[in-house]
C-alpha cells in the first residue's frame, strides 16, 4: 500500500477531504528526502508476532480498523451529546 493510498483511505474513513497530491517529480525537486521516504515501500509482516507470541491482531485487515475509527468517533460524539444534556 502506498502512502498516498493509506492517507486517502484514512481521510475517507474519518470523513476528511483527501490530502492534496503533488507530482513525484516536483516533490523530488522541492523535498528530495521527503519524496524518497514517502515513495519507499517497506513491506511489513506480523507473522513473527503471531508465531512466537501467539498474537492476533484486533482487526483482520487495515480496512476494518479504519472502519472502526469511524464507529468510535460516532460513539464518542453520541456520548458527548448525551453528557451535555
C-alpha positions in Angstrom: 0.0 0.0 0.0 1.4 3.4 -0.9 1.5 6.3 1.5 -0.9 8.1 -0.8 -3.4 5.2 -0.8 -3.1 5.0 3.0 -3.7 8.7 3.7 -6.6 8.9 1.1 -8.3 5.9 2.6 -7.8 7.1 6.1 -9.3 10.5 5.2 -12.3 8.8 3.6 -13.0 6.7 6.7 -12.8 9.7 9.1 -14.8 11.9 6.7 -12.0 14.3 5.9 -11.1 15.6 2.5 -8.4 13.7 0.6 -4.9 15.2 1.1 -3.6 17.2 -1.8 -1.5 15.5 -4.4 1.9 16.6 -5.6 3.6 15.1 -8.7 6.6 13.0 -7.6 9.0 14.8 -9.9 8.1 18.1 -8.2 8.4 16.5 -4.7 11.9 15.3 -5.6 12.9 18.8 -6.5 11.3 20.6 -3.5 11.9 17.9 -0.8 14.1 15.1 -2.1 14.4 13.4 1.3 10.7 13.5 2.0 9.9 12.3 -1.5 12.2 9.3 -1.1 10.8 8.5 2.3 7.2 8.6 1.2 7.8 6.7 -2.0 9.8 3.8 -0.4 7.9 0.6 0.1 8.5 -1.1 3.4 6.9 -4.5 3.4 6.0 -5.5 6.9 4.7 -8.7 8.4 3.2 -9.6 11.7 3.9 -13.3 11.1 6.7 -13.4 13.7 4.5 -11.9 16.4 1.7 -14.3 15.6 4.1 -17.3 15.6 6.3 -16.5 18.6 3.8 -14.6 20.8 0.5 -16.1 19.7 -0.6 -12.6 19.0 -3.7 -12.0 17.0 -4.5 -8.5 15.6 -7.6 -6.8 16.8 -8.8 -6.4 13.2 -8.3 -8.8 10.3 -7.5 -6.0 7.8 -6.5 -2.4 8.0 -9.8 -1.5 6.3 -11.7 -3.0 9.3 -9.5 -1.0 11.6 -10.2 2.2 9.7 -13.9 1.5 9.7 -13.7 1.1 13.5 -12.3 4.7 13.7 -15.5 6.0 12.2 -17.6 3.9 14.6 -15.5 5.0 17.6 -15.8 8.7 16.6 -19.6 8.4 16.2 -19.9 6.7 19.6 -17.8 9.4 21.2 -19.9 12.1 19.6 -23.1 10.4 21.0 -21.6 10.2 24.5 -20.6 13.9 24.4 -24.1 14.9 23.3 -25.7 12.7 26.0 -23.4 14.1 28.7 -24.2 17.7 27.7 -27.9 17.1 28.2 
